[in-house]
Amino acid sequence: MTEALFKNIYIILFISCLNATSTEFIILNNYVPYVDSPNNLGIQIVEIDNKKRYYLNYQSWVTNNLYIDGYVSQYNLPVDILYGTSLGYKSNLNFEYFKEIVYSVGYSSKRFSDKNLNLSNISVMQSFHFKKIKTFFYINYFFNNDIENRSIALKFLKALKTDISIHFGLDYNDYFEDFNGIIGLYYKL
């Protein structure tokens, strides 16, 4: 399966570039550890101001410590598209509960709307592996020439079956000054 994906690396990179963005100032980290899923597709639902937004996700590990991810979403009707991508690097710690730190940089954009928006982001994530659930703590910083915002997120990953996992958590954003709920379902490729 991995060999087939690398033969089509241009298609994978194209899909990754189409599959990511900040949900009007939310960094949507699509992190699933390499041991759980070297490649995955997913859908995430984010609730902001009592409105649900749906995102199609993709993540692929290039090596056992370097990954690309992305997402795409229709923001509003008729057509506002949010998309973006990020590149992440994992550093192993291998303590009893603290397993890894992940650094990522990304680009997000909102297109086909009255106000096109481009953001860059930097994220640092710490993972904690407990018995049956994995916990991730994110610190995100996103910016462009006009905007600077930060957020912190706490997410949990639980395997439902061998190929399906659920991701759920909360994001606190200093732009919204509120907690936003996130839930996602991932399918291991």
PyMOL commands that place a pseudoatom at each C-alpha (Angstrom):
pseudoatom trace, name=CA, resn=MET, resi=1, chain=A, elem=C, hetatm=0, pos=[0.000, 0.000, 0.000]
pseudoatom trace, name=CA, resn=THR, resi=2, chain=A, elem=C, hetatm=0, pos=[2.809, 2.437, 0.903]
pseudoatom trace, name=CA, resn=GLU, resi=3, chain=A, elem=C, hetatm=0, pos=[4.580, 1.823, -2.399]
pseudoatom trace, name=CA, resn=ALA, resi=4, chain=A, elem=C, hetatm=0, pos=[1.384, 2.631, -4.305]
pseudoatom trace, name=CA, resn=LEU, resi=5, chain=A, elem=C, hetatm=0, pos=[1.021, 5.910, -2.389]
pseudoatom trace, name=CA, resn=PHE, resi=6, chain=A, elem=C, hetatm=0, pos=[4.601, 6.981, -3.149]
pseudoatom trace, name=CA, resn=LYS, resi=7, chain=A, elem=C, hetatm=0, pos=[4.119, 6.224, -6.858]
pseudoatom trace, name=CA, resn=ASN, resi=8, chain=A, elem=C, hetatm=0, pos=[1.325, 8.800, -6.745]
pseudoatom trace, name=CA, resn=ILE, resi=9, chain=A, elem=C, hetatm=0, pos=[3.097, 11.331, -4.509]
pseudoatom trace, name=CA, resn=TYR, resi=10, chain=A, elem=C, hetatm=0, pos=[2.018, 14.284, -6.697]
pseudoatom trace, name=CA, resn=ILE, resi=11, chain=A, elem=C, hetatm=0, pos=[-1.630, 13.360, -6.235]
pseudoatom trace, name=CA, resn=ILE, resi=12, chain=A, elem=C, hetatm=0, pos=[-1.078, 12.993, -2.491]
pseudoatom trace, name=CA, resn=LEU, resi=13, chain=A, elem=C, hetatm=0, pos=[0.606, 16.402, -2.256]
pseudoatom trace, name=CA, resn=PHE, resi=14, chain=A, elem=C, hetatm=0, pos=[-2.196, 17.965, -4.307]
pseudoatom trace, name=CA, resn=ILE, resi=15, chain=A, elem=C, hetatm=0, pos=[-4.846, 16.455, -2.004]
pseudoatom trace, name=CA, resn=SER, resi=16, chain=A, elem=C, hetatm=0, pos=[-2.870, 17.575, 1.048]
pseudoatom trace, name=CA, resn=CYS, resi=17, chain=A, elem=C, hetatm=0, pos=[-2.723, 21.140, -0.252]
pseudoatom trace, name=CA, resn=LEU, resi=18, chain=A, elem=C, hetatm=0, pos=[-6.473, 21.117, -0.809]
pseudoatom trace, name=CA, resn=ASN, resi=19, chain=A, elem=C, hetatm=0, pos=[-7.243, 19.679, 2.615]
pseudoatom trace, name=CA, resn=ALA, resi=20, chain=A, elem=C, hetatm=0, pos=[-6.327, 22.276, 5.253]
pseudoatom trace, name=CA, resn=THR, resi=21, chain=A, elem=C, hetatm=0, pos=[-7.112, 25.683, 6.780]
pseudoatom trace, name=CA, resn=SER, resi=22, chain=A, elem=C, hetatm=0, pos=[-7.926, 27.720, 9.761]
pseudoatom trace, name=CA, resn=THR, resi=23, chain=A, elem=C, hetatm=0, pos=[-11.637, 27.709, 10.474]
pseudoatom trace, name=CA, resn=GLU, resi=24, chain=A, elem=C, hetatm=0, pos=[-11.928, 31.473, 10.678]
pseudoatom trace, name=CA, resn=PHE, resi=25, chain=A, elem=C, hetatm=0, pos=[-9.028, 31.600, 13.150]
pseudoatom trace, name=CA, resn=ILE, resi=26, chain=A, elem=C, hetatm=0, pos=[-8.920, 27.993, 14.404]
pseudoatom trace, name=CA, resn=ILE, resi=27, chain=A, elem=C, hetatm=0, pos=[-5.932, 25.777, 13.653]
pseudoatom trace, name=CA, resn=LEU, resi=28, chain=A, elem=C, hetatm=0, pos=[-7.288, 22.318, 12.901]
pseudoatom trace, name=CA, resn=ASN, resi=29, chain=A, elem=C, hetatm=0, pos=[-4.453, 19.920, 13.761]
pseudoatom trace, name=CA, resn=ASN, resi=30, chain=A, elem=C, hetatm=0, pos=[-4.961, 16.525, 12.100]
pseudoatom trace, name=CA, resn=TYR, resi=31, chain=A, elem=C, hetatm=0, pos=[-2.324, 14.624, 14.039]
pseudoatom trace, name=CA, resn=VAL, resi=32, chain=A, elem=C, hetatm=0, pos=[-2.544, 10.816, 14.311]
pseudoatom trace, name=CA, resn=PRO, resi=33, chain=A, elem=C, hetatm=0, pos=[0.669, 9.051, 15.479]
pseudoatom trace, name=CA, resn=TYR, resi=34, chain=A, elem=C, hetatm=0, pos=[2.629, 6.992, 12.958]
pseudoatom trace, name=CA, resn=VAL, resi=35, chain=A, elem=C, hetatm=0, pos=[2.168, 3.744, 14.926]
pseudoatom trace, name=CA, resn=ASP, resi=36, chain=A, elem=C, hetatm=0, pos=[-1.619, 4.191, 14.780]
pseudoatom trace, name=CA, resn=SER, resi=37, chain=A, elem=C, hetatm=0, pos=[-1.930, 5.175, 11.131]
pseudoatom trace, name=CA, resn=PRO, resi=38, chain=A, elem=C, hetatm=0, pos=[0.808, 5.978, 8.574]
pseudoatom trace, name=CA, resn=ASN, resi=39, chain=A, elem=C, hetatm=0, pos=[-1.882, 7.431, 6.254]
pseudoatom trace, name=CA, resn=ASN, resi=40, chain=A, elem=C, hetatm=0, pos=[-5.460, 8.367, 7.027]
pseudoatom trace, name=CA, resn=LEU, resi=41, chain=A, elem=C, hetatm=0, pos=[-8.546, 10.166, 5.777]
pseudoatom trace, name=CA, resn=GLY, resi=42, chain=A, elem=C, hetatm=0, pos=[-11.048, 11.721, 8.105]
pseudoatom trace, name=CA, resn=ILE, resi=43, chain=A, elem=C, hetatm=0, pos=[-13.847, 14.115, 8.722]
pseudoatom trace, name=CA, resn=GLN, resi=44, chain=A, elem=C, hetatm=0, pos=[-13.952, 16.621, 11.575]
pseudoatom trace, name=CA, resn=ILE, resi=45, chain=A, elem=C, hetatm=0, pos=[-16.821, 18.688, 12.896]
pseudoatom trace, name=CA, resn=VAL, resi=46, chain=A, elem=C, hetatm=0, pos=[-16.004, 21.933, 14.677]
pseudoatom trace, name=CA, resn=GLU, resi=47, chain=A, elem=C, hetatm=0, pos=[-18.618, 23.930, 16.534]
pseudoatom trace, name=CA, resn=ILE, resi=48, chain=A, elem=C, hetatm=0, pos=[-17.994, 27.686, 16.555]
pseudoatom trace, name=CA, resn=ASP, resi=49, chain=A, elem=C, hetatm=0, pos=[-20.653, 30.117, 17.780]
pseudoatom trace, name=CA, resn=ASN, resi=50, chain=A, elem=C, hetatm=0, pos=[-23.222, 27.268, 17.793]
pseudoatom trace, name=CA, resn=LYS, resi=51, chain=A, elem=C, hetatm=0, pos=[-22.587, 26.581, 14.093]
pseudoatom trace, name=CA, resn=LYS, resi=52, chain=A, elem=C, hetatm=0, pos=[-21.149, 23.287, 12.888]
pseudoatom trace, name=CA, resn=ARG, resi=53, chain=A, elem=C, hetatm=0, pos=[-18.452, 23.286, 10.213]
pseudoatom trace, name=CA, resn=TYR, resi=54, chain=A, elem=C, hetatm=0, pos=[-17.350, 20.092, 8.450]
pseudoatom trace, name=CA, resn=TYR, resi=55, chain=A, elem=C, hetatm=0, pos=[-13.781, 19.386, 7.336]
pseudoatom trace, name=CA, resn=LEU, resi=56, chain=A, elem=C, hetatm=0, pos=[-12.343, 16.662, 5.143]
pseudoatom trace, name=CA, resn=ASN, resi=57, chain=A, elem=C, hetatm=0, pos=[-8.875, 15.717, 6.498]
pseudoatom trace, name=CA, resn=TYR, resi=58, chain=A, elem=C, hetatm=0, pos=[-5.863, 13.904, 5.160]
pseudoatom trace, name=CA, resn=GLN, resi=59, chain=A, elem=C, hetatm=0, pos=[-2.582, 13.000, 6.900]
pseudoatom trace, name=CA, resn=SER, resi=60, chain=A, elem=C, hetatm=0, pos=[0.400, 11.082, 5.544]
pseudoatom trace, name=CA, resn=TRP, resi=61, chain=A, elem=C, hetatm=0, pos=[3.674, 10.206, 7.233]
pseudoatom trace, name=CA, resn=VAL, resi=62, chain=A, elem=C, hetatm=0, pos=[6.574, 10.706, 4.817]
pseudoatom trace, name=CA, resn=THR, resi=63, chain=A, elem=C, hetatm=0, pos=[9.008, 9.096, 7.285]
pseudoatom trace, name=CA, resn=ASN, resi=64, chain=A, elem=C, hetatm=0, pos=[8.491, 7.881, 10.846]
pseudoatom trace, name=CA, resn=ASN, resi=65, chain=A, elem=C, hetatm=0, pos=[9.031, 11.445, 12.153]
pseudoatom trace, name=CA, resn=LEU, resi=66, chain=A, elem=C, hetatm=0, pos=[7.909, 13.761, 9.279]
pseudoatom trace, name=CA, resn=TYR, resi=67, chain=A, elem=C, hetatm=0, pos=[4.308, 14.149, 8.102]
pseudoatom trace, name=CA, resn=ILE, resi=68, chain=A, elem=C, hetatm=0, pos=[2.082, 16.326, 5.948]
pseudoatom trace, name=CA, resn=ASP, resi=69, chain=A, elem=C, hetatm=0, pos=[-1.560, 16.986, 6.659]
pseudoatom trace, name=CA, resn=GLY, resi=70, chain=A, elem=C, hetatm=0, pos=[-4.365, 19.114, 5.389]
pseudoatom trace, name=CA, resn=TYR, resi=71, chain=A, elem=C, hetatm=0, pos=[-8.077, 19.794, 5.257]
pseudoatom trace, name=CA, resn=VAL, resi=72, chain=A, elem=C, hetatm=0, pos=[-10.738, 21.500, 3.186]
pseudoatom trace, name=CA, resn=SER, resi=73, chain=A, elem=C, hetatm=0, pos=[-14.177, 22.815, 4.079]
pseudoatom trace, name=CA, resn=GLN, resi=74, chain=A, elem=C, hetatm=0, pos=[-17.007, 24.777, 2.577]
pseudoatom trace, name=CA, resn=TYR, resi=75, chain=A, elem=C, hetatm=0, pos=[-17.295, 27.717, 4.928]
pseudoatom trace, name=CA, resn=ASN, resi=76, chain=A, elem=C, hetatm=0, pos=[-20.630, 29.274, 3.930]
pseudoatom trace, name=CA, resn=LEU, resi=77, chain=A, elem=C, hetatm=0, pos=[-23.162, 29.037, 1.166]
pseudoatom trace, name=CA, resn=PRO, resi=78, chain=A, elem=C, hetatm=0, pos=[-22.980, 29.509, -1.753]
pseudoatom trace, name=CA, resn=VAL, resi=79, chain=A, elem=C, hetatm=0, pos=[-19.173, 29.061, -1.956]
pseudoatom trace, name=CA, resn=ASP, resi=80, chain=A, elem=C, hetatm=0, pos=[-16.544, 30.005, 0.602]
pseudoatom trace, name=CA, resn=ILE, resi=81, chain=A, elem=C, hetatm=0, pos=[-13.721, 27.497, 0.738]
pseudoatom trace, name=CA, resn=LEU, resi=82, chain=A, elem=C, hetatm=0, pos=[-11.322, 27.067, 3.660]
pseudoatom trace, name=CA, resn=TYR, resi=83, chain=A, elem=C, hetatm=0, pos=[-8.193, 25.043, 2.923]
pseudoatom trace, name=CA, resn=GLY, resi=84, chain=A, elem=C, hetatm=0, pos=[-4.638, 24.653, 4.077]
pseudoatom trace, name=CA, resn=THR, resi=85, chain=A, elem=C, hetatm=0, pos=[-1.784, 22.313, 4.805]
pseudoatom trace, name=CA, resn=SER, resi=86, chain=A, elem=C, hetatm=0, pos=[0.985, 21.812, 7.317]
pseudoatom trace, name=CA, resn=LEU, resi=87, chain=A, elem=C, hetatm=0, pos=[4.283, 20.032, 7.647]
pseudoatom trace, name=CA, resn=GLY, resi=88, chain=A, elem=C, hetatm=0, pos=[5.129, 18.462, 11.003]
pseudoatom trace, name=CA, resn=TYR, resi=89, chain=A, elem=C, hetatm=0, pos=[8.175, 16.970, 12.668]
pseudoatom trace, name=CA, resn=LYS, resi=90, chain=A, elem=C, hetatm=0, pos=[7.956, 14.542, 15.610]
pseudoatom trace, name=CA, resn=SER, resi=91, chain=A, elem=C, hetatm=0, pos=[10.684, 14.267, 18.261]
pseudoatom trace, name=CA, resn=ASN, resi=92, chain=A, elem=C, hetatm=0, pos=[10.506, 11.143, 20.460]
pseudoatom trace, name=CA, resn=LEU, resi=93, chain=A, elem=C, hetatm=0, pos=[10.833, 11.486, 24.230]
pseudoatom trace, name=CA, resn=ASN, resi=94, chain=A, elem=C, hetatm=0, pos=[9.879, 7.971, 25.367]
pseudoatom trace, name=CA, resn=PHE, resi=95, chain=A, elem=C, hetatm=0, pos=[9.210, 8.787, 29.000]
pseudoatom trace, name=CA, resn=GLU, resi=96, chain=A, elem=C, hetatm=0, pos=[6.569, 6.749, 30.808]
pseudoatom trace, name=CA, resn=TYR, resi=97, chain=A, elem=C, hetatm=0, pos=[3.626, 8.931, 29.734]
pseudoatom trace, name=CA, resn=PHE, resi=98, chain=A, elem=C, hetatm=0, pos=[5.233, 11.723, 27.697]
pseudoatom trace, name=CA, resn=LYS, resi=99, chain=A, elem=C, hetatm=0, pos=[5.937, 10.109, 24.348]
pseudoatom trace, name=CA, resn=GLU, resi=100, chain=A, elem=C, hetatm=0, pos=[6.633, 12.824, 21.804]
pseudoatom trace, name=CA, resn=ILE, resi=101, chain=A, elem=C, hetatm=0, pos=[6.700, 16.517, 20.939]
pseudoatom trace, name=CA, resn=VAL, resi=102, chain=A, elem=C, hetatm=0, pos=[5.487, 17.545, 17.492]
pseudoatom trace, name=CA, resn=TYR, resi=103, chain=A, elem=C, hetatm=0, pos=[6.353, 20.840, 15.795]
pseudoatom trace, name=CA, resn=SER, resi=104, chain=A, elem=C, hetatm=0, pos=[4.429, 21.956, 12.728]
pseudoatom trace, name=CA, resn=VAL, resi=105, chain=A, elem=C, hetatm=0, pos=[4.254, 24.924, 10.382]
pseudoatom trace, name=CA, resn=GLY, resi=106, chain=A, elem=C, hetatm=0, pos=[1.378, 25.530, 8.045]
pseudoatom trace, name=CA, resn=TYR, resi=107, chain=A, elem=C, hetatm=0, pos=[-0.527, 27.750, 5.685]
pseudoatom trace, name=CA, resn=SER, resi=108, chain=A, elem=C, hetatm=0, pos=[-4.280, 28.373, 5.672]
pseudoatom trace, name=CA, resn=SER, resi=109, chain=A, elem=C, hetatm=0, pos=[-6.509, 30.281, 3.299]
pseudoatom trace, name=CA, resn=LYS, resi=110, chain=A, elem=C, hetatm=0, pos=[-10.121, 31.315, 2.811]
pseudoatom trace, name=CA, resn=ARG, resi=111, chain=A, elem=C, hetatm=0, pos=[-11.113, 31.754, -0.840]
pseudoatom trace, name=CA, resn=PHE, resi=112, chain=A, elem=C, hetatm=0, pos=[-14.065, 32.694, -3.038]
pseudoatom trace, name=CA, resn=SER, resi=113, chain=A, elem=C, hetatm=0, pos=[-15.529, 35.062, -0.462]
pseudoatom trace, name=CA, resn=ASP, resi=114, chain=A, elem=C, hetatm=0, pos=[-15.820, 38.805, -0.001]
pseudoatom trace, name=CA, resn=LYS, resi=115, chain=A, elem=C, hetatm=0, pos=[-12.731, 38.745, 2.182]
pseudoatom trace, name=CA, resn=ASN, resi=116, chain=A, elem=C, hetatm=0, pos=[-9.900, 36.416, 1.098]
pseudoatom trace, name=CA, resn=LEU, resi=117, chain=A, elem=C, hetatm=0, pos=[-7.759, 35.513, 4.078]
pseudoatom trace, name=CA, resn=ASN, resi=118, chain=A, elem=C, hetatm=0, pos=[-4.289, 33.937, 4.250]
pseudoatom trace, name=CA, resn=LEU, resi=119, chain=A, elem=C, hetatm=0, pos=[-2.697, 32.818, 7.516]
pseudoatom trace, name=CA, resn=SER, resi=120, chain=A, elem=C, hetatm=0, pos=[0.520, 31.128, 8.537]
pseudoatom trace, name=CA, resn=ASN, resi=121, chain=A, elem=C, hetatm=0, pos=[0.653, 29.015, 11.670]
pseudoatom trace, name=CA, resn=ILE, resi=122, chain=A, elem=C, hetatm=0, pos=[3.108, 27.437, 14.055]
pseudoatom trace, name=CA, resn=SER, resi=123, chain=A, elem=C, hetatm=0, pos=[2.062, 24.674, 16.448]
pseudoatom trace, name=CA, resn=VAL, resi=124, chain=A, elem=C, hetatm=0, pos=[3.734, 22.728, 19.220]
pseudoatom trace, name=CA, resn=MET, resi=125, chain=A, elem=C, hetatm=0, pos=[2.026, 19.576, 20.467]
pseudoatom trace, name=CA, resn=GLN, resi=126, chain=A, elem=C, hetatm=0, pos=[2.814, 17.328, 23.433]
pseudoatom trace, name=CA, resn=SER, resi=127, chain=A, elem=C, hetatm=0, pos=[1.363, 13.818, 23.495]
pseudoatom trace, name=CA, resn=PHE, resi=128, chain=A, elem=C, hetatm=0, pos=[0.523, 11.701, 26.507]
pseudoatom trace, name=CA, resn=HIS, resi=129, chain=A, elem=C, hetatm=0, pos=[-0.168, 7.993, 26.022]
pseudoatom trace, name=CA, resn=PHE, resi=130, chain=A, elem=C, hetatm=0, pos=[-2.330, 6.385, 28.660]
pseudoatom trace, name=CA, resn=LYS, resi=131, chain=A, elem=C, hetatm=0, pos=[-3.721, 2.826, 28.611]
pseudoatom trace, name=CA, resn=LYS, resi=132, chain=A, elem=C, hetatm=0, pos=[-6.466, 3.051, 25.987]
pseudoatom trace, name=CA, resn=ILE, resi=133, chain=A, elem=C, hetatm=0, pos=[-6.579, 6.707, 25.044]
pseudoatom trace, name=CA, resn=LYS, resi=134, chain=A, elem=C, hetatm=0, pos=[-3.993, 9.133, 23.682]
pseudoatom trace, name=CA, resn=THR, resi=135, chain=A, elem=C, hetatm=0, pos=[-4.077, 12.764, 24.756]
pseudoatom trace, name=CA, resn=PHE, resi=136, chain=A, elem=C, hetatm=0, pos=[-2.642, 15.715, 22.832]
pseudoatom trace, name=CA, resn=PHE, resi=137, chain=A, elem=C, hetatm=0, pos=[-2.056, 19.234, 24.133]
pseudoatom trace, name=CA, resn=TYR, resi=138, chain=A, elem=C, hetatm=0, pos=[-1.534, 21.893, 21.424]
pseudoatom trace, name=CA, resn=ILE, resi=139, chain=A, elem=C, hetatm=0, pos=[-0.277, 25.457, 21.550]
pseudoatom trace, name=CA, resn=ASN, resi=140, chain=A, elem=C, hetatm=0, pos=[-1.013, 27.254, 18.269]
pseudoatom trace, name=CA, resn=TYR, resi=141, chain=A, elem=C, hetatm=0, pos=[0.054, 30.638, 16.966]
pseudoatom trace, name=CA, resn=PHE, resi=142, chain=A, elem=C, hetatm=0, pos=[-1.328, 31.976, 13.689]
pseudoatom trace, name=CA, resn=PHE, resi=143, chain=A, elem=C, hetatm=0, pos=[-0.620, 35.240, 11.965]
pseudoatom trace, name=CA, resn=ASN, resi=144, chain=A, elem=C, hetatm=0, pos=[-0.448, 37.351, 8.833]
pseudoatom trace, name=CA, resn=ASN, resi=145, chain=A, elem=C, hetatm=0, pos=[0.301, 41.078, 8.369]
pseudoatom trace, name=CA, resn=ASP, resi=146, chain=A, elem=C, hetatm=0, pos=[-2.965, 42.129, 10.082]
pseudoatom trace, name=CA, resn=ILE, resi=147, chain=A, elem=C, hetatm=0, pos=[-3.792, 39.319, 12.525]
pseudoatom trace, name=CA, resn=GLU, resi=148, chain=A, elem=C, hetatm=0, pos=[-2.048, 37.601, 15.413]
pseudoatom trace, name=CA, resn=ASN, resi=149, chain=A, elem=C, hetatm=0, pos=[-3.938, 35.011, 17.464]
pseudoatom trace, name=CA, resn=ARG, resi=150, chain=A, elem=C, hetatm=0, pos=[-3.192, 32.129, 19.764]
pseudoatom trace, name=CA, resn=SER, resi=151, chain=A, elem=C, hetatm=0, pos=[-5.075, 29.062, 20.804]
pseudoatom trace, name=CA, resn=ILE, resi=152, chain=A, elem=C, hetatm=0, pos=[-4.661, 26.058, 23.018]
pseudoatom trace, name=CA, resn=ALA, resi=153, chain=A, elem=C, hetatm=0, pos=[-6.336, 22.750, 22.346]
pseudoatom trace, name=CA, resn=LEU, resi=154, chain=A, elem=C, hetatm=0, pos=[-6.792, 19.502, 24.207]
pseudoatom trace, name=CA, resn=LYS, resi=155, chain=A, elem=C, hetatm=0, pos=[-7.682, 16.489, 22.053]
pseudoatom trace, name=CA, resn=PHE, resi=156, chain=A, elem=C, hetatm=0, pos=[-8.138, 12.794, 22.680]
pseudoatom trace, name=CA, resn=LEU, resi=157, chain=A, elem=C, hetatm=0, pos=[-7.674, 9.873, 20.270]
pseudoatom trace, name=CA, resn=LYS, resi=158, chain=A, elem=C, hetatm=0, pos=[-9.419, 6.541, 20.832]
pseudoatom trace, name=CA, resn=ALA, resi=159, chain=A, elem=C, hetatm=0, pos=[-9.291, 3.533, 18.510]
pseudoatom trace, name=CA, resn=LEU, resi=160, chain=A, elem=C, hetatm=0, pos=[-12.786, 2.158, 17.837]
pseudoatom trace, name=CA, resn=LYS, resi=161, chain=A, elem=C, hetatm=0, pos=[-11.665, -0.668, 15.535]
pseudoatom trace, name=CA, resn=THR, resi=162, chain=A, elem=C, hetatm=0, pos=[-8.358, -1.552, 13.905]
pseudoatom trace, name=CA, resn=ASP, resi=163, chain=A, elem=C, hetatm=0, pos=[-8.925, 0.894, 11.025]
pseudoatom trace, name=CA, resn=ILE, resi=164, chain=A, elem=C, hetatm=0, pos=[-11.202, 3.519, 12.633]
pseudoatom trace, name=CA, resn=SER, resi=165, chain=A, elem=C, hetatm=0, pos=[-10.380, 6.068, 15.354]
pseudoatom trace, name=CA, resn=ILE, resi=166, chain=A, elem=C, hetatm=0, pos=[-12.291, 8.919, 16.935]
pseudoatom trace, name=CA, resn=HIS, resi=167, chain=A, elem=C, hetatm=0, pos=[-10.681, 12.269, 17.772]
pseudoatom trace, name=CA, resn=PHE, resi=168, chain=A, elem=C, hetatm=0, pos=[-12.475, 14.683, 20.124]
pseudoatom trace, name=CA, resn=GLY, resi=169, chain=A, elem=C, hetatm=0, pos=[-11.555, 17.714, 22.182]
pseudoatom trace, name=CA, resn=LEU, resi=170, chain=A, elem=C, hetatm=0, pos=[-11.754, 21.422, 22.906]
pseudoatom trace, name=CA, resn=ASP, resi=171, chain=A, elem=C, hetatm=0, pos=[-9.998, 24.473, 21.473]
pseudoatom trace, name=CA, resn=TYR, resi=172, chain=A, elem=C, hetatm=0, pos=[-9.719, 27.783, 23.336]
pseudoatom trace, name=CA, resn=ASN, resi=173, chain=A, elem=C, hetatm=0, pos=[-9.015, 30.676, 21.008]
pseudoatom trace, name=CA, resn=ASP, resi=174, chain=A, elem=C, hetatm=0, pos=[-8.131, 34.217, 22.140]
pseudoatom trace, name=CA, resn=TYR, resi=175, chain=A, elem=C, hetatm=0, pos=[-9.960, 35.643, 19.092]
pseudoatom trace, name=CA, resn=PHE, resi=176, chain=A, elem=C, hetatm=0, pos=[-13.283, 34.066, 20.081]
pseudoatom trace, name=CA, resn=GLU, resi=177, chain=A, elem=C, hetatm=0, pos=[-12.515, 34.041, 23.836]
pseudoatom trace, name=CA, resn=ASP, resi=178, chain=A, elem=C, hetatm=0, pos=[-14.542, 30.852, 23.988]
pseudoatom trace, name=CA, resn=PHE, resi=179, chain=A, elem=C, hetatm=0, pos=[-14.169, 27.087, 23.876]
pseudoatom trace, name=CA, resn=ASN, resi=180, chain=A, elem=C, hetatm=0, pos=[-14.931, 25.348, 20.573]
pseudoatom trace, name=CA, resn=GLY, resi=181, chain=A, elem=C, hetatm=0, pos=[-15.804, 21.645, 20.443]
pseudoatom trace, name=CA, resn=ILE, resi=182, chain=A, elem=C, hetatm=0, pos=[-14.072, 19.365, 17.923]
pseudoatom trace, name=CA, resn=ILE, resi=183, chain=A, elem=C, hetatm=0, pos=[-14.951, 15.798, 16.985]
pseudoatom trace, name=CA, resn=GLY, resi=184, chain=A, elem=C, hetatm=0, pos=[-13.514, 13.727, 14.154]
pseudoatom trace, name=CA, resn=LEU, resi=185, chain=A, elem=C, hetatm=0, pos=[-13.523, 10.247, 12.672]
pseudoatom trace, name=CA, resn=TYR, resi=186, chain=A, elem=C, hetatm=0, pos=[-10.410, 8.837, 10.936]
pseudoatom trace, name=CA, resn=TYR, resi=187, chain=A, elem=C, hetatm=0, pos=[-10.028, 5.869, 8.625]
pseudoatom trace, name=CA, resn=LYS, resi=188, chain=A, elem=C, hetatm=0, pos=[-6.606, 4.229, 8.371]
pseudoatom trace, name=CA, resn=LEU, resi=189, chain=A, elem=C, hetatm=0, pos=[-5.498, 3.708, 4.764]
for i in range(1, 189): cmd.bond("trace and resi %d" % i, "trace and resi %d" % (i + 1))
show_as sticks, trace
zoom trace
